[in-house]
Amino acid sequence: MNDQKLLEFYLSMREPESYQWNISPRSLYLELETRDFFARHFEVFDGMNVINIGIGVGEWDDYLGYILNGLGRLTSIDIDQEICNIFRYRQRREGHPNSSNIICEDFLTCKLQKMDYDLVTMIGSALQEIGAYREVFEKISYILKPNGHLMYMDFDKYNNKDKLQAILHEVRLEVVEMEEFNRFSNSGFYCMKIRRIDRN
């Protein structure tokens, strides 16, 4: 990885099709509401251990790293080697004050410690790209500490909220908060705060 590759990455986000989306009111609305939901419903605390599933361009991971700076640590996981390499290099080159520990593996098959994370986040199309709906939430439940939380955001067109809620209880997860955002008719999405529960 080098500066030329990083420049190519930056320029790819400015290509006509992607740039048109990135600066659109819909995209900015989605980003604003998702971050606002996080700020209103999740508390950051000293020693917090967080993992994000699906790096993408890495802006959500950057955001979490800044929020956790001086308090907790962030792990970012993605199956795509190029995404991982660019993200790692970009955070180092930009001097991110609390860069991610990056795992470049399949979330479902990688070895993660049981009950190790206070918070798991999964934003956008990550679940659609992984597939294996139930298995993803089983793994999340496995790695969450008791009473740990999942911040989950998805688009209505990708994953049905009712289907999700039917699965959650079976894997010891429950929705604590949910908000729907439908300002733009073809870009409806929802955010959930989900808690791991322990039953005797």
C-alpha positions in Angstrom: 0.0 0.0 0.0 1.3 3.5 -0.8 0.1 7.1 -1.3 -0.8 6.4 -5.0 -3.2 3.7 -4.0 -4.6 6.0 -1.3 -5.1 8.8 -3.9 -6.9 6.3 -6.2 -9.2 5.4 -3.3 -10.0 9.1 -2.6 -10.6 9.7 -6.3 -12.9 6.7 -6.6 -15.2 8.3 -4.1 -15.4 11.3 -6.4 -16.3 9.4 -9.5 -19.6 10.8 -11.0 -21.9 8.0 -9.9 -20.6 7.5 -6.3 -19.9 11.2 -5.8 -23.5 12.1 -6.8 -24.7 9.7 -4.1 -22.1 10.8 -1.5 -23.1 14.5 -1.6 -26.8 13.9 -2.1 -29.4 15.0 0.6 -30.4 11.3 1.0 -26.8 10.2 1.8 -26.2 13.1 4.2 -29.6 12.5 5.9 -28.8 8.8 6.4 -25.4 9.6 7.9 -26.8 12.3 10.1 -29.7 10.3 11.5 -27.5 7.2 12.0 -24.9 9.1 14.0 -27.6 11.0 15.9 -29.3 7.7 16.8 -26.0 6.4 18.1 -25.3 9.6 20.1 -28.8 9.5 21.7 -29.0 5.8 22.6 -25.5 4.6 23.4 -23.2 5.5 26.2 -19.4 5.3 25.7 -17.5 4.4 28.8 -13.9 3.8 29.9 -12.5 0.4 28.8 -15.3 -0.2 26.3 -14.6 -2.9 23.7 -16.3 -2.3 20.3 -16.4 -4.2 17.0 -17.8 -3.0 13.7 -18.8 -5.5 11.1 -18.1 -4.4 7.5 -15.7 -1.5 6.9 -16.8 -0.3 3.5 -15.1 3.1 3.0 -14.4 3.3 6.7 -16.1 6.5 7.7 -18.3 4.8 10.3 -15.2 3.2 11.8 -13.4 6.5 11.8 -16.4 8.0 13.6 -16.4 5.3 16.3 -12.6 5.6 16.8 -12.9 9.3 17.5 -15.9 8.7 19.9 -13.9 6.0 21.7 -10.6 8.0 21.8 -9.1 7.8 25.3 -11.8 5.5 26.5 -12.1 2.3 24.5 -10.8 0.2 21.6 -12.3 -0.6 18.3 -12.0 -3.6 16.1 -13.1 -3.4 12.5 -13.7 -6.6 10.5 -14.2 -7.0 6.7 -13.6 -10.0 4.4 -12.2 -7.8 1.5 -8.4 -7.7 1.7 -8.2 -4.5 -0.4 -10.7 -2.7 1.8 -8.7 -3.7 4.9 -5.4 -2.6 3.4 -6.6 0.8 2.3 -8.4 1.4 5.6 -5.3 0.4 7.6 -3.0 2.6 5.5 -5.4 5.5 5.4 -5.8 5.6 9.1 -2.1 5.5 9.6 -1.4 8.1 6.9 -4.1 10.5 8.2 -2.8 10.0 11.8 -6.1 8.8 13.3 -5.7 9.2 17.1 -7.5 5.9 17.9 -7.1 3.7 14.9 -8.9 0.4 14.5 -7.5 -3.1 15.1 -8.4 -4.6 11.7 -9.4 -8.2 11.1 -9.5 -9.2 7.5 -11.6 -12.3 7.6 -15.1 -13.6 7.2 -17.1 -12.6 10.3 -18.9 -15.9 10.5 -15.8 -18.1 10.4 -13.2 -15.9 12.2 -12.3 -16.7 15.8 -13.6 -14.1 18.2 -13.7 -14.5 21.9 -17.0 -15.4 23.6 -18.7 -12.5 25.5 -15.8 -10.1 24.7 -17.5 -7.0 23.3 -19.6 -4.4 25.0 -20.9 -3.1 21.6 -21.2 -4.5 18.1 -22.2 -2.3 15.2 -23.4 -3.3 11.8 -24.4 -0.5 9.5 -25.9 -0.4 6.0 -25.6 -3.3 3.5 -23.2 -5.5 5.6 -25.9 -8.1 6.5 -27.0 -8.2 2.9 -23.4 -8.8 1.7 -22.8 -11.5 4.3 -26.1 -13.3 3.9 -26.8 -16.0 6.5 -29.2 -13.9 8.4 -29.7 -16.1 11.5 -26.0 -17.1 11.7 -24.9 -13.5 11.8 -27.1 -12.7 14.8 -26.1 -15.9 16.5 -22.4 -14.9 16.2 -23.2 -11.4 17.4 -25.0 -12.8 20.5 -22.0 -15.1 21.1 -19.4 -12.3 21.1 -21.5 -9.8 23.1 -21.0 -9.5 26.8 -24.2 -10.1 28.9 -26.3 -6.9 28.5 -24.0 -5.8 25.7 -25.5 -4.0 22.8 -25.8 -4.1 19.0 -26.2 -0.9 17.0 -27.9 -2.1 13.8 -28.9 0.1 10.9 -30.3 -1.3 7.6 -32.5 -0.3 4.7 -36.1 -1.4 4.5 -35.6 -2.8 1.0 -32.8 -5.1 2.1 -34.0 -6.7 5.4 -37.5 -6.9 6.9 -37.8 -5.6 10.5 -40.4 -8.2 11.3 -38.3 -11.1 10.1 -35.4 -9.7 12.2 -37.4 -9.4 15.4 -38.7 -13.0 15.0 -35.1 -14.3 15.0 -33.7 -12.0 17.7 -35.5 -13.6 20.7 -34.3 -17.1 19.6 -30.6 -16.0 19.8 -30.9 -14.1 23.1 -31.2 -10.6 21.7 -34.0 -8.1 22.1 -34.8 -4.7 20.6 -34.5 -1.9 23.2 -35.0 1.1 20.8 -36.0 1.4 17.2 -36.5 4.4 15.0 -37.6 4.5 11.3 -36.5 7.1 8.9 -38.6 7.6 5.8 -38.1 11.2 4.7 -37.0 9.9 1.2 -39.5 7.4 -0.1 -37.1 5.1 -1.9 -34.3 5.2 0.8 -36.2 4.3 3.9 -34.1 2.8 6.7 -34.2 2.0 10.4 -31.8 2.0 13.4 -32.0 -0.4 16.3 -30.5 -0.6 19.7 -30.5 -4.3 20.5 -29.4 -5.9 23.8 -28.1 -9.3 24.6 -30.2 -10.9 27.3 -29.4 -13.9 29.5 -32.2 -16.3 30.5 -31.9 -18.8 33.3 
